[in-house]
Amino acid sequence: MEEKLNRRPHRMELENRGAGRITGIQDVVSFDENQVVLDTDMGLLTIKGKNLHVSRLTLEKGEVDIEGNVDSLTYSSNASYRKSGESLLSRLFK
């Protein structure tokens, strides 16, 4: 029930497969130059490509901007990730 109260509008804009803005982000699971994995209100979003770069991240607003060559966008269930309860940022600052 609490999860539904924290939902933000989920929207994705991708321009020419090179720059994108995504809202409704709960957390950044992982990222490198070939893959970005985001926990969204609609499930885990995996973005694959080349030279990917997170140019702006605002978790308070649930927004992220990504640049690079996007090859694919894939949604999957985020139930197992949410059960682990540990975000990328919390793992980085241990």
Backbone atoms as SQL, in Angstrom:
CREATE TABLE atoms (id INTEGER PRIMARY KEY, chain TEXT, resi INTEGER, resn TEXT, atom TEXT, x REAL, y REAL, z REAL);
INSERT INTO atoms VALUES
  (1, 'A', 1, 'MET', 'N', 0.813, -1.188, 0.000),
  (2, 'A', 1, 'MET', 'CA', 0.000, 0.000, 0.000),
  (3, 'A', 1, 'MET', 'C', 0.856, 1.252, 0.000),
  (4, 'A', 2, 'GLU', 'N', 1.930, 1.235, 0.789),
  (5, 'A', 2, 'GLU', 'CA', 2.826, 2.396, 0.866),
  (6, 'A', 2, 'GLU', 'C', 3.482, 2.683, -0.480),
  (7, 'A', 3, 'GLU', 'N', 3.803, 1.620, -1.242),
  (8, 'A', 3, 'GLU', 'CA', 4.450, 1.791, -2.543),
  (9, 'A', 3, 'GLU', 'C', 3.569, 2.611, -3.486),
  (10, 'A', 4, 'LYS', 'N', 2.264, 2.407, -3.455),
  (11, 'A', 4, 'LYS', 'CA', 1.362, 3.138, -4.330),
  (12, 'A', 4, 'LYS', 'C', 1.323, 4.614, -3.983),
  (13, 'A', 5, 'LEU', 'N', 1.505, 4.970, -2.716),
  (14, 'A', 5, 'LEU', 'CA', 1.474, 6.364, -2.294),
  (15, 'A', 5, 'LEU', 'C', 2.694, 7.131, -2.793),
  (16, 'A', 6, 'ASN', 'N', 3.808, 6.446, -2.998),
  (17, 'A', 6, 'ASN', 'CA', 5.048, 7.098, -3.412),
  (18, 'A', 6, 'ASN', 'C', 5.218, 7.160, -4.925),
  (19, 'A', 7, 'ARG', 'N', 4.234, 6.732, -5.686),
  (20, 'A', 7, 'ARG', 'CA', 4.364, 6.707, -7.148),
  (21, 'A', 7, 'ARG', 'C', 4.447, 8.109, -7.710),
  (22, 'A', 8, 'ARG', 'N', 5.328, 8.250, -8.667),
  (23, 'A', 8, 'ARG', 'CA', 5.463, 9.492, -9.414),
  (24, 'A', 8, 'ARG', 'C', 5.092, 9.189, -10.854),
  (25, 'A', 9, 'PRO', 'N', 4.671, 10.194, -11.603),
  (26, 'A', 9, 'PRO', 'CA', 4.380, 9.933, -13.021),
  (27, 'A', 9, 'PRO', 'C', 5.633, 9.410, -13.729),
  (28, 'A', 10, 'HIS', 'N', 5.479, 8.310, -14.455),
  (29, 'A', 10, 'HIS', 'CA', 6.612, 7.719, -15.170),
  (30, 'A', 10, 'HIS', 'C', 6.514, 8.128, -16.635),
  (31, 'A', 11, 'ARG', 'N', 7.545, 8.786, -17.096),
  (32, 'A', 11, 'ARG', 'CA', 7.572, 9.261, -18.479),
  (33, 'A', 11, 'ARG', 'C', 8.987, 9.105, -19.019),
  (34, 'A', 12, 'MET', 'N', 9.071, 8.764, -20.294),
  (35, 'A', 12, 'MET', 'CA', 10.366, 8.618, -20.934),
  (36, 'A', 12, 'MET', 'C', 10.345, 9.345, -22.271),
  (37, 'A', 13, 'GLU', 'N', 11.340, 10.192, -22.483),
  (38, 'A', 13, 'GLU', 'CA', 11.511, 10.891, -23.754),
  (39, 'A', 13, 'GLU', 'C', 12.899, 10.534, -24.281),
  (40, 'A', 14, 'LEU', 'N', 12.955, 10.091, -25.527),
  (41, 'A', 14, 'LEU', 'CA', 14.223, 9.731, -26.146),
  (42, 'A', 14, 'LEU', 'C', 14.301, 10.433, -27.495),
  (43, 'A', 15, 'GLU', 'N', 15.340, 11.212, -27.669),
  (44, 'A', 15, 'GLU', 'CA', 15.505, 11.976, -28.906),
  (45, 'A', 15, 'GLU', 'C', 16.657, 11.410, -29.722),
  (46, 'A', 16, 'ASN', 'N', 16.341, 10.946, -30.917),
  (47, 'A', 16, 'ASN', 'CA', 17.340, 10.436, -31.863),
  (48, 'A', 16, 'ASN', 'C', 18.244, 9.352, -31.263),
  (49, 'A', 17, 'ARG', 'N', 17.698, 8.571, -30.367),
  (50, 'A', 17, 'ARG', 'CA', 18.453, 7.485, -29.709),
  (51, 'A', 17, 'ARG', 'C', 19.735, 7.969, -29.049),
  (52, 'A', 18, 'GLY', 'N', 19.843, 9.284, -28.772),
  (53, 'A', 18, 'GLY', 'CA', 21.082, 9.794, -28.211),
  (54, 'A', 18, 'GLY', 'C', 20.950, 10.541, -26.912),
  (55, 'A', 19, 'ALA', 'N', 19.784, 11.071, -26.604),
  (56, 'A', 19, 'ALA', 'CA', 19.582, 11.817, -25.365),
  (57, 'A', 19, 'ALA', 'C', 18.187, 11.523, -24.852),
  (58, 'A', 20, 'GLY', 'N', 18.070, 11.292, -23.563),
  (59, 'A', 20, 'GLY', 'CA', 16.773, 10.961, -23.015),
  (60, 'A', 20, 'GLY', 'C', 16.575, 11.498, -21.625),
  (61, 'A', 21, 'ARG', 'N', 15.301, 11.685, -21.280),
  (62, 'A', 21, 'ARG', 'CA', 14.915, 12.109, -19.941),
  (63, 'A', 21, 'ARG', 'C', 13.857, 11.138, -19.442),
  (64, 'A', 22, 'ILE', 'N', 14.030, 10.673, -18.213),
  (65, 'A', 22, 'ILE', 'CA', 13.119, 9.696, -17.640),
  (66, 'A', 22, 'ILE', 'C', 12.674, 10.211, -16.276),
  (67, 'A', 23, 'THR', 'N', 11.368, 10.154, -16.017),
  (68, 'A', 23, 'THR', 'CA', 10.828, 10.518, -14.715),
  (69, 'A', 23, 'THR', 'C', 10.180, 9.288, -14.088),
  (70, 'A', 24, 'GLY', 'N', 9.878, 9.382, -12.803),
  (71, 'A', 24, 'GLY', 'CA', 9.305, 8.244, -12.084),
  (72, 'A', 24, 'GLY', 'C', 10.367, 7.279, -11.603),
  (73, 'A', 25, 'ILE', 'N', 11.581, 7.792, -11.399),
  (74, 'A', 25, 'ILE', 'CA', 12.710, 6.968, -10.960),
  (75, 'A', 25, 'ILE', 'C', 12.713, 6.881, -9.433),
  (76, 'A', 26, 'GLN', 'N', 12.833, 5.667, -8.919),
  (77, 'A', 26, 'GLN', 'CA', 12.975, 5.456, -7.483),
  (78, 'A', 26, 'GLN', 'C', 14.449, 5.394, -7.076),
  (79, 'A', 27, 'ASP', 'N', 15.271, 4.761, -7.933),
  (80, 'A', 27, 'ASP', 'CA', 16.676, 4.536, -7.574),
  (81, 'A', 27, 'ASP', 'C', 17.476, 4.173, -8.822),
  (82, 'A', 28, 'VAL', 'N', 18.777, 4.384, -8.757),
  (83, 'A', 28, 'VAL', 'CA', 19.705, 3.918, -9.783),
  (84, 'A', 28, 'VAL', 'C', 20.324, 2.633, -9.251),
  (85, 'A', 29, 'VAL', 'N', 20.071, 1.528, -9.948),
  (86, 'A', 29, 'VAL', 'CA', 20.578, 0.229, -9.503),
  (87, 'A', 29, 'VAL', 'C', 22.041, 0.085, -9.886),
  (88, 'A', 30, 'SER', 'N', 22.371, 0.376, -11.149),
  (89, 'A', 30, 'SER', 'CA', 23.760, 0.317, -11.613),
  (90, 'A', 30, 'SER', 'C', 23.882, 1.114, -12.901),
  (91, 'A', 31, 'PHE', 'N', 25.118, 1.496, -13.197),
  (92, 'A', 31, 'PHE', 'CA', 25.353, 2.173, -14.468),
  (93, 'A', 31, 'PHE', 'C', 26.819, 2.061, -14.851),
  (94, 'A', 32, 'ASP', 'N', 27.059, 1.945, -16.145),
  (95, 'A', 32, 'ASP', 'CA', 28.388, 2.046, -16.728),
  (96, 'A', 32, 'ASP', 'C', 28.189, 2.532, -18.156),
  (97, 'A', 33, 'GLU', 'N', 29.243, 2.543, -18.959),
  (98, 'A', 33, 'GLU', 'CA', 29.117, 3.129, -20.299),
  (99, 'A', 33, 'GLU', 'C', 28.298, 2.280, -21.272),
  (100, 'A', 34, 'ASN', 'N', 28.000, 1.022, -20.911),
  (101, 'A', 34, 'ASN', 'CA', 27.237, 0.144, -21.794),
  (102, 'A', 34, 'ASN', 'C', 25.829, -0.183, -21.301),
  (103, 'A', 35, 'GLN', 'N', 25.535, 0.120, -20.021),
  (104, 'A', 35, 'GLN', 'CA', 24.238, -0.251, -19.471),
  (105, 'A', 35, 'GLN', 'C', 23.890, 0.616, -18.270),
  (106, 'A', 36, 'VAL', 'N', 22.627, 1.041, -18.205),
  (107, 'A', 36, 'VAL', 'CA', 22.100, 1.765, -17.061),
  (108, 'A', 36, 'VAL', 'C', 20.861, 1.014, -16.606),
  (109, 'A', 37, 'VAL', 'N', 20.782, 0.693, -15.305),
  (110, 'A', 37, 'VAL', 'CA', 19.620, -0.006, -14.755),
  (111, 'A', 37, 'VAL', 'C', 18.976, 0.917, -13.728),
  (112, 'A', 38, 'LEU', 'N', 17.688, 1.228, -13.961),
  (113, 'A', 38, 'LEU', 'CA', 16.949, 2.147, -13.106),
  (114, 'A', 38, 'LEU', 'C', 15.757, 1.436, -12.486),
  (115, 'A', 39, 'ASP', 'N', 15.495, 1.702, -11.212),
  (116, 'A', 39, 'ASP', 'CA', 14.301, 1.206, -10.547),
  (117, 'A', 39, 'ASP', 'C', 13.221, 2.271, -10.724),
  (118, 'A', 40, 'THR', 'N', 12.198, 1.965, -11.511),
  (119, 'A', 40, 'THR', 'CA', 11.119, 2.909, -11.774),
  (120, 'A', 40, 'THR', 'C', 9.833, 2.403, -11.136),
  (121, 'A', 41, 'ASP', 'N', 8.826, 3.237, -11.146),
  (122, 'A', 41, 'ASP', 'CA', 7.533, 2.838, -10.623),
  (123, 'A', 41, 'ASP', 'C', 6.870, 1.766, -11.482),
  (124, 'A', 42, 'MET', 'N', 7.351, 1.565, -12.700),
  (125, 'A', 42, 'MET', 'CA', 6.795, 0.571, -13.619),
  (126, 'A', 42, 'MET', 'C', 7.644, -0.691, -13.704),
  (127, 'A', 43, 'GLY', 'N', 8.713, -0.781, -12.919),
  (128, 'A', 43, 'GLY', 'CA', 9.605, -1.941, -12.935),
  (129, 'A', 43, 'GLY', 'C', 11.036, -1.507, -13.176),
  (130, 'A', 44, 'LEU', 'N', 11.937, -2.476, -13.230),
  (131, 'A', 44, 'LEU', 'CA', 13.335, -2.168, -13.542),
  (132, 'A', 44, 'LEU', 'C', 13.445, -1.838, -15.023),
  (133, 'A', 45, 'LEU', 'N', 14.102, -0.741, -15.327),
  (134, 'A', 45, 'LEU', 'CA', 14.320, -0.321, -16.706),
  (135, 'A', 45, 'LEU', 'C', 15.803, -0.475, -17.003),
  (136, 'A', 46, 'THR', 'N', 16.130, -1.327, -17.971),
  (137, 'A', 46, 'THR', 'CA', 17.515, -1.538, -18.387),
  (138, 'A', 46, 'THR', 'C', 17.709, -0.855, -19.730),
  (139, 'A', 47, 'ILE', 'N', 18.667, 0.064, -19.760),
  (140, 'A', 47, 'ILE', 'CA', 18.998, 0.794, -20.978),
  (141, 'A', 47, 'ILE', 'C', 20.371, 0.310, -21.417),
  (142, 'A', 48, 'LYS', 'N', 20.447, -0.252, -22.621),
  (143, 'A', 48, 'LYS', 'CA', 21.714, -0.745, -23.146),
  (144, 'A', 48, 'LYS', 'C', 22.125, 0.107, -24.332),
  (145, 'A', 49, 'GLY', 'N', 23.443, 0.277, -24.482),
  (146, 'A', 49, 'GLY', 'CA', 23.963, 1.069, -25.586),
  (147, 'A', 49, 'GLY', 'C', 25.465, 1.232, -25.471),
  (148, 'A', 50, 'LYS', 'N', 25.956, 2.307, -26.047),
  (149, 'A', 50, 'LYS', 'CA', 27.394, 2.607, -26.033),
  (150, 'A', 50, 'LYS', 'C', 27.591, 4.044, -25.586),
  (151, 'A', 51, 'ASN', 'N', 28.671, 4.259, -24.859),
  (152, 'A', 51, 'ASN', 'CA', 29.034, 5.589, -24.362),
  (153, 'A', 51, 'ASN', 'C', 27.893, 6.239, -23.580),
  (154, 'A', 52, 'LEU', 'N', 27.192, 5.447, -22.775),
  (155, 'A', 52, 'LEU', 'CA', 26.092, 5.977, -21.979),
  (156, 'A', 52, 'LEU', 'C', 26.637, 6.778, -20.806),
  (157, 'A', 53, 'HIS', 'N', 25.959, 7.880, -20.537),
  (158, 'A', 53, 'HIS', 'CA', 26.396, 8.790, -19.477),
  (159, 'A', 53, 'HIS', 'C', 25.162, 9.355, -18.787),
  (160, 'A', 54, 'VAL', 'N', 25.141, 9.287, -17.464),
  (161, 'A', 54, 'VAL', 'CA', 24.069, 9.906, -16.693),
  (162, 'A', 54, 'VAL', 'C', 24.477, 11.358, -16.488),
  (163, 'A', 55, 'SER', 'N', 23.825, 12.267, -17.228),
  (164, 'A', 55, 'SER', 'CA', 24.233, 13.671, -17.174),
  (165, 'A', 55, 'SER', 'C', 23.566, 14.435, -16.040),
  (166, 'A', 56, 'ARG', 'N', 22.395, 13.968, -15.585),
  (167, 'A', 56, 'ARG', 'CA', 21.719, 14.622, -14.465),
  (168, 'A', 56, 'ARG', 'C', 20.892, 13.583, -13.727),
  (169, 'A', 57, 'LEU', 'N', 20.982, 13.613, -12.402),
  (170, 'A', 57, 'LEU', 'CA', 20.224, 12.692, -11.573),
  (171, 'A', 57, 'LEU', 'C', 19.651, 13.462, -10.398),
  (172, 'A', 58, 'THR', 'N', 18.339, 13.432, -10.235),
  (173, 'A', 58, 'THR', 'CA', 17.673, 14.074, -9.111),
  (174, 'A', 58, 'THR', 'C', 16.700, 13.065, -8.514),
  (175, 'A', 59, 'LEU', 'N', 17.160, 12.317, -7.518),
  (176, 'A', 59, 'LEU', 'CA', 16.315, 11.284, -6.925),
  (177, 'A', 59, 'LEU', 'C', 15.152, 11.881, -6.145),
  (178, 'A', 60, 'GLU', 'N', 15.329, 13.080, -5.599),
  (179, 'A', 60, 'GLU', 'CA', 14.232, 13.716, -4.861),
  (180, 'A', 60, 'GLU', 'C', 13.024, 13.941, -5.772),
  (181, 'A', 61, 'LYS', 'N', 13.274, 14.301, -7.024),
  (182, 'A', 61, 'LYS', 'CA', 12.202, 14.514, -7.995),
  (183, 'A', 61, 'LYS', 'C', 11.940, 13.259, -8.828),
  (184, 'A', 62, 'GLY', 'N', 12.848, 12.279, -8.736),
  (185, 'A', 62, 'GLY', 'CA', 12.693, 11.046, -9.504),
  (186, 'A', 62, 'GLY', 'C', 12.993, 11.218, -10.976),
  (187, 'A', 63, 'GLU', 'N', 14.024, 12.031, -11.299),
  (188, 'A', 63, 'GLU', 'CA', 14.349, 12.332, -12.694),
  (189, 'A', 63, 'GLU', 'C', 15.794, 11.975, -13.009),
  (190, 'A', 64, 'VAL', 'N', 16.024, 11.547, -14.253),
  (191, 'A', 64, 'VAL', 'CA', 17.373, 11.256, -14.716),
  (192, 'A', 64, 'VAL', 'C', 17.465, 11.624, -16.199),
  (193, 'A', 65, 'ASP', 'N', 18.592, 12.190, -16.590),
  (194, 'A', 65, 'ASP', 'CA', 18.896, 12.482, -17.995),
  (195, 'A', 65, 'ASP', 'C', 20.060, 11.596, -18.414),
  (196, 'A', 66, 'ILE', 'N', 19.934, 10.979, -19.582),
  (197, 'A', 66, 'ILE', 'CA', 20.956, 10.063, -20.082),
  (198, 'A', 66, 'ILE', 'C', 21.359, 10.483, -21.485),
  (199, 'A', 67, 'GLU', 'N', 22.658, 10.371, -21.763),
  (200, 'A', 67, 'GLU', 'CA', 23.184, 10.670, -23.092),
  (201, 'A', 67, 'GLU', 'C', 23.992, 9.480, -23.572),
  (202, 'A', 68, 'GLY', 'N', 24.117, 9.327, -24.880),
  (203, 'A', 68, 'GLY', 'CA', 24.882, 8.246, -25.490),
  (204, 'A', 68, 'GLY', 'C', 24.084, 7.588, -26.597),
  (205, 'A', 69, 'ASN', 'N', 24.598, 6.484, -27.126),
  (206, 'A', 69, 'ASN', 'CA', 23.909, 5.717, -28.170),
  (207, 'A', 69, 'ASN', 'C', 23.048, 4.648, -27.527),
  (208, 'A', 70, 'VAL', 'N', 21.736, 4.797, -27.568),
  (209, 'A', 70, 'VAL', 'CA', 20.824, 3.843, -26.947),
  (210, 'A', 70, 'VAL', 'C', 20.471, 2.762, -27.963),
  (211, 'A', 71, 'ASP', 'N', 20.716, 1.500, -27.589),
  (212, 'A', 71, 'ASP', 'CA', 20.397, 0.363, -28.443),
  (213, 'A', 71, 'ASP', 'C', 19.084, -0.305, -28.041),
  (214, 'A', 72, 'SER', 'N', 18.806, -0.365, -26.716),
  (215, 'A', 72, 'SER', 'CA', 17.577, -1.032, -26.282),
  (216, 'A', 72, 'SER', 'C', 17.118, -0.504, -24.931),
  (217, 'A', 73, 'LEU', 'N', 15.802, -0.612, -24.719),
  (218, 'A', 73, 'LEU', 'CA', 15.152, -0.286, -23.450),
  (219, 'A', 73, 'LEU', 'C', 14.306, -1.488, -23.078),
  (220, 'A', 74, 'THR', 'N', 14.514, -2.037, -21.865),
  (221, 'A', 74, 'THR', 'CA', 13.803, -3.238, -21.453),
  (222, 'A', 74, 'THR', 'C', 13.291, -3.074, -20.031),
  (223, 'A', 75, 'TYR', 'N', 12.013, -3.403, -19.833),
  (224, 'A', 75, 'TYR', 'CA', 11.429, -3.405, -18.495),
  (225, 'A', 75, 'TYR', 'C', 11.393, -4.827, -17.962),
  (226, 'A', 76, 'SER', 'N', 11.596, -4.965, -16.650),
  (227, 'A', 76, 'SER', 'CA', 11.462, -6.250, -15.979),
  (228, 'A', 76, 'SER', 'C', 10.938, -5.996, -14.569),
  (229, 'A', 77, 'SER', 'N', 10.593, -7.056, -13.871),
  (230, 'A', 77, 'SER', 'CA', 10.046, -6.925, -12.522),
  (231, 'A', 77, 'SER', 'C', 11.107, -6.382, -11.575),
  (232, 'A', 78, 'ASN', 'N', 10.692, -5.508, -10.662),
  (233, 'A', 78, 'ASN', 'CA', 11.623, -4.972, -9.676),
  (234, 'A', 78, 'ASN', 'C', 11.351, -5.526, -8.282),
  (235, 'A', 79, 'ALA', 'N', 10.526, -6.559, -8.165),
  (236, 'A', 79, 'ALA', 'CA', 10.153, -7.113, -6.859),
  (237, 'A', 79, 'ALA', 'C', 11.361, -7.639, -6.090),
  (238, 'A', 80, 'SER', 'N', 12.230, -8.402, -6.741),
  (239, 'A', 80, 'SER', 'CA', 13.389, -8.964, -6.028),
  (240, 'A', 80, 'SER', 'C', 14.385, -7.872, -5.652),
  (241, 'A', 81, 'TYR', 'N', 14.536, -6.848, -6.498),
  (242, 'A', 81, 'TYR', 'CA', 15.440, -5.739, -6.171),
  (243, 'A', 81, 'TYR', 'C', 14.920, -4.976, -4.959),
  (244, 'A', 82, 'ARG', 'N', 13.647, -4.691, -4.931),
  (245, 'A', 82, 'ARG', 'CA', 13.080, -3.916, -3.816),
  (246, 'A', 82, 'ARG', 'C', 13.145, -4.688, -2.507),
  (247, 'A', 83, 'LYS', 'N', 13.102, -6.013, -2.574),
  (248, 'A', 83, 'LYS', 'CA', 13.204, -6.813, -1.357),
  (249, 'A', 83, 'LYS', 'C', 14.605, -6.729, -0.772),
  (250, 'A', 84, 'SER', 'N', 15.623, -6.554, -1.614),
  (251, 'A', 84, 'SER', 'CA', 16.990, -6.476, -1.097),
  (252, 'A', 84, 'SER', 'C', 17.181, -5.209, -0.286),
  (253, 'A', 85, 'GLY', 'N', 16.462, -4.136, -0.629),
  (254, 'A', 85, 'GLY', 'CA', 16.432, -2.927, 0.186),
  (255, 'A', 85, 'GLY', 'C', 17.683, -2.081, 0.196),
  (256, 'A', 86, 'GLU', 'N', 18.631, -2.335, -0.653),
  (257, 'A', 86, 'GLU', 'CA', 19.871, -1.569, -0.625),
  (258, 'A', 86, 'GLU', 'C', 20.102, -0.898, -1.961),
  (259, 'A', 87, 'SER', 'N', 20.189, 0.405, -1.981),
  (260, 'A', 87, 'SER', 'CA', 20.354, 1.152, -3.216),
  (261, 'A', 87, 'SER', 'C', 21.825, 1.245, -3.607),
  (262, 'A', 88, 'LEU', 'N', 22.051, 1.627, -4.851),
  (263, 'A', 88, 'LEU', 'CA', 23.403, 1.835, -5.346),
  (264, 'A', 88, 'LEU', 'C', 24.110, 2.909, -4.533),
  (265, 'A', 89, 'LEU', 'N', 23.435, 4.002, -4.262),
  (266, 'A', 89, 'LEU', 'CA', 24.058, 5.097, -3.511),
  (267, 'A', 89, 'LEU', 'C', 24.425, 4.669, -2.096),
  (268, 'A', 90, 'SER', 'N', 23.585, 3.884, -1.450),
  (269, 'A', 90, 'SER', 'CA', 23.919, 3.429, -0.099),
  (270, 'A', 90, 'SER', 'C', 25.099, 2.464, -0.126),
  (271, 'A', 91, 'ARG', 'N', 25.206, 1.662, -1.210),
  (272, 'A', 91, 'ARG', 'CA', 26.357, 0.761, -1.318),
  (273, 'A', 91, 'ARG', 'C', 27.645, 1.534, -1.606),
  (274, 'A', 92, 'LEU', 'N', 27.547, 2.626, -2.371),
  (275, 'A', 92, 'LEU', 'CA', 28.733, 3.416, -2.677),
  (276, 'A', 92, 'LEU', 'C', 29.299, 4.138, -1.474),
  (277, 'A', 93, 'PHE', 'N', 28.425, 4.575, -0.563),
  (278, 'A', 93, 'PHE', 'CA', 28.869, 5.396, 0.568),
  (279, 'A', 93, 'PHE', 'C', 29.008, 4.619, 1.861),
  (280, 'A', 94, 'LYS', 'N', 29.225, 3.313, 1.760),
  (281, 'A', 94, 'LYS', 'CA', 29.466, 2.496, 2.975),
  (282, 'A', 94, 'LYS', 'C', 30.856, 2.717, 3.471);
